[in-house]
Amino acid sequence: METRIESFEALLNAEIFAGLLRRHDIPARVENTHTVSAQGLWGQALGHFKVMVPNAHSLDARGLLKRWRDGEFALDDAADAAPADGS
């Protein structure tokens, strides 16, 4: 059996979060990718793009979701900026 960890309106966000889970050795898949991508209006009825994990991993996945929402995995914008001297 599987548990829905989160639903996302945007496929990209669902895939990024599923990738984060996989990176932490939690098997994850995104549900409704084909249906909602083809018929966007069905997204609300189907629950958008659902990130699913096996029940045994649900607590760890929810912990990662909280850390992700809290910004722990956010990139530092300053790290992407070019140095002030132009080098």
Backbone as CSV, one residue per row, in Angstrom:
resi,resn,N_x,N_y,N_z,CA_x,CA_y,CA_z,C_x,C_y,C_z
1,MET,0.838,-1.185,0.000,0.000,0.000,0.000,0.877,1.241,0.000
2,GLU,0.284,2.322,-0.504,1.001,3.585,-0.599,0.250,4.688,0.145
3,THR,1.000,5.717,0.479,0.461,6.893,1.146,0.747,8.119,0.302
4,ARG,-0.247,9.005,0.199,-0.018,10.290,-0.465,0.657,11.203,0.536
5,ILE,1.823,11.708,0.163,2.567,12.600,1.048,2.160,14.049,0.805
6,GLU,1.985,14.419,-0.466,1.598,15.788,-0.798,1.032,15.815,-2.205
7,SER,0.216,16.798,-2.481,-0.292,17.048,-3.834,0.221,18.404,-4.287
8,PHE,0.604,18.475,-5.549,1.138,19.705,-6.119,0.331,20.082,-7.348
9,GLU,0.083,21.366,-7.530,-0.598,21.828,-8.734,0.336,21.783,-9.936
10,ALA,1.633,21.947,-9.703,2.615,21.955,-10.787,3.390,20.639,-10.816
11,LEU,3.452,20.026,-11.979,4.178,18.766,-12.143,5.645,18.922,-11.765
12,LEU,6.256,20.034,-12.132,7.669,20.244,-11.839,7.937,20.171,-10.339
13,ASN,7.101,20.809,-9.534,7.283,20.754,-8.084,7.118,19.341,-7.550
14,ALA,6.157,18.612,-8.085,5.948,17.226,-7.653,7.164,16.371,-7.991
15,GLU,7.704,16.543,-9.181,8.876,15.760,-9.587,10.117,16.142,-8.788
16,ILE,10.277,17.419,-8.483,11.425,17.850,-7.667,11.337,17.225,-6.279
17,PHE,10.157,17.270,-5.675,10.019,16.695,-4.337,10.198,15.174,-4.376
18,ALA,9.638,14.516,-5.373,9.820,13.063,-5.501,11.301,12.729,-5.674
19,GLY,12.016,13.545,-6.431,13.459,13.340,-6.591,14.210,13.507,-5.281
20,LEU,13.794,14.469,-4.471,14.405,14.653,-3.152,14.188,13.409,-2.293
21,LEU,12.978,12.878,-2.330,12.701,11.656,-1.574,13.585,10.505,-2.065
22,ARG,13.682,10.340,-3.367,14.504,9.255,-3.926,15.963,9.427,-3.528
23,ARG,16.429,10.673,-3.495,17.818,10.967,-3.114,18.079,10.534,-1.681
24,HIS,17.029,10.516,-0.871,17.130,10.077,0.521,16.672,8.623,0.684
25,ASP,16.754,7.867,-0.396,16.439,6.430,-0.405,14.995,6.106,-0.030
26,ILE,14.089,7.003,-0.368,12.663,6.757,-0.170,12.047,6.576,-1.555
27,PRO,11.546,5.377,-1.859,10.921,5.180,-3.171,9.695,6.079,-3.306
28,ALA,9.648,6.849,-4.375,8.533,7.776,-4.566,8.129,7.786,-6.026
29,ARG,6.852,8.061,-6.232,6.360,8.205,-7.599,5.331,9.322,-7.617
30,VAL,5.169,9.920,-8.797,4.185,10.993,-8.969,3.004,10.404,-9.728
31,GLU,1.835,10.536,-9.151,0.610,9.989,-9.728,-0.138,11.075,-10.496
32,ASN,-0.878,10.671,-11.503,-1.727,11.531,-12.339,-0.935,12.341,-13.361
33,THR,0.298,11.974,-13.637,1.112,12.796,-14.534,0.515,12.879,-15.933
34,HIS,0.093,11.766,-16.483,-0.425,11.779,-17.855,-1.819,12.398,-17.930
35,THR,-2.669,12.027,-17.016,-4.052,12.503,-17.058,-4.141,14.004,-16.856
36,VAL,-3.490,14.511,-15.802,-3.593,15.937,-15.500,-2.802,16.763,-16.514
37,SER,-1.704,16.217,-17.024,-0.945,16.939,-18.057,-1.776,17.085,-19.326
38,ALA,-2.528,16.059,-19.667,-3.346,16.102,-20.881,-4.624,16.910,-20.691
39,GLN,-5.209,16.833,-19.529,-6.467,17.526,-19.228,-6.315,18.296,-17.919
40,GLY,-5.705,19.460,-17.993,-5.407,20.248,-16.806,-6.600,20.537,-15.923
41,LEU,-7.788,20.658,-16.531,-8.985,20.954,-15.737,-9.369,19.803,-14.818
42,TRP,-8.858,18.615,-15.096,-9.154,17.467,-14.237,-8.299,17.476,-12.968
43,GLY,-7.295,18.317,-12.932,-6.373,18.339,-11.796,-7.063,18.490,-10.459
44,GLN,-7.964,19.433,-10.373,-8.651,19.662,-9.100,-9.493,18.453,-8.711
45,ALA,-10.147,17.841,-9.670,-10.997,16.682,-9.374,-10.169,15.476,-8.944
46,LEU,-8.988,15.326,-9.528,-8.151,14.159,-9.229,-7.155,14.400,-8.101
47,GLY,-7.069,15.625,-7.623,-6.120,15.915,-6.554,-4.758,16.336,-7.061
48,HIS,-4.708,16.858,-8.274,-3.478,17.349,-8.893,-2.444,16.224,-8.999
49,PHE,-1.153,16.594,-8.891,-0.075,15.617,-9.004,0.276,15.141,-7.596
50,LYS,0.042,13.868,-7.331,0.237,13.314,-5.993,1.585,12.626,-5.895
51,VAL,2.330,12.943,-4.846,3.580,12.235,-4.567,3.244,11.106,-3.606
52,MET,3.506,9.885,-4.071,3.145,8.678,-3.330,4.403,7.941,-2.887
53,VAL,4.362,7.378,-1.674,5.454,6.545,-1.173,4.854,5.317,-0.500
54,PRO,5.631,4.230,-0.392,5.141,3.065,0.348,4.864,3.448,1.808
55,ASN,3.860,2.827,2.385,3.467,3.140,3.762,4.636,3.099,4.739
56,ALA,5.546,2.164,4.552,6.670,2.001,5.473,7.590,3.231,5.486
57,HIS,7.515,4.067,4.461,8.387,5.243,4.362,7.649,6.552,4.618
58,SER,6.385,6.479,4.997,5.582,7.705,5.079,6.075,8.679,6.150
59,LEU,6.502,8.203,7.305,6.970,9.120,8.350,8.239,9.847,7.922
60,ASP,9.180,9.121,7.333,10.410,9.753,6.851,10.101,10.758,5.745
61,ALA,9.180,10.393,4.856,8.818,11.289,3.753,8.159,12.559,4.281
62,ARG,7.292,12.436,5.269,6.650,13.623,5.847,7.677,14.511,6.552
63,GLY,8.672,13.895,7.161,9.748,14.669,7.781,10.524,15.469,6.743
64,LEU,10.818,14.829,5.608,11.510,15.536,4.525,10.634,16.637,3.936
65,LEU,9.335,16.405,3.847,8.420,17.428,3.349,8.474,18.660,4.246
66,LYS,8.460,18.453,5.545,8.535,19.583,6.476,9.847,20.331,6.306
67,ARG,10.953,19.609,6.210,12.259,20.251,6.030,12.300,21.020,4.707
68,TRP,11.689,20.457,3.658,11.661,21.111,2.347,10.834,22.394,2.421
69,ARG,9.673,22.315,3.068,8.816,23.503,3.218,9.493,24.583,4.050
70,ASP,10.291,24.153,5.035,10.994,25.109,5.901,12.190,25.753,5.200
71,GLY,12.495,25.306,3.976,13.561,25.922,3.204,14.940,25.333,3.410
72,GLU,15.015,24.202,4.071,16.317,23.610,4.356,17.102,23.264,3.083
73,PHE,16.414,22.941,2.016,17.076,22.540,0.776,17.119,23.661,-0.260
74,ALA,16.723,24.862,0.141,16.702,25.998,-0.789,18.123,26.386,-1.174
75,LEU,18.260,26.841,-2.398,19.557,27.317,-2.865,19.761,28.751,-2.406
76,ASP,20.992,29.085,-2.101,21.341,30.435,-1.701,21.486,31.281,-2.959
77,ASP,20.639,32.297,-3.111,20.696,33.159,-4.289,22.058,33.829,-4.440
78,ALA,22.703,34.148,-3.331,24.004,34.817,-3.396,25.061,33.910,-4.002
79,ALA,24.919,32.602,-3.829,25.891,31.659,-4.398,25.819,31.634,-5.912
80,ASP,24.659,31.984,-6.474,24.497,31.978,-7.920,24.924,33.299,-8.571
81,ALA,25.086,34.330,-7.772,25.422,35.646,-8.303,26.895,35.686,-8.725
82,ALA,27.162,36.466,-9.751,28.545,36.649,-10.210,29.308,37.486,-9.185
83,PRO,30.598,37.239,-9.036,31.389,38.059,-8.115,31.344,39.539,-8.514
84,ALA,31.448,40.413,-7.532,31.338,41.849,-7.779,32.440,42.371,-8.707
85,ASP,33.623,41.722,-8.697,34.715,42.202,-9.542,34.606,41.717,-10.991
86,GLY,33.565,40.924,-11.279,33.318,40.468,-12.647,34.123,39.256,-13.078
87,SER,34.905,38.695,-12.167,35.712,37.531,-12.548,34.968,36.239,-12.412
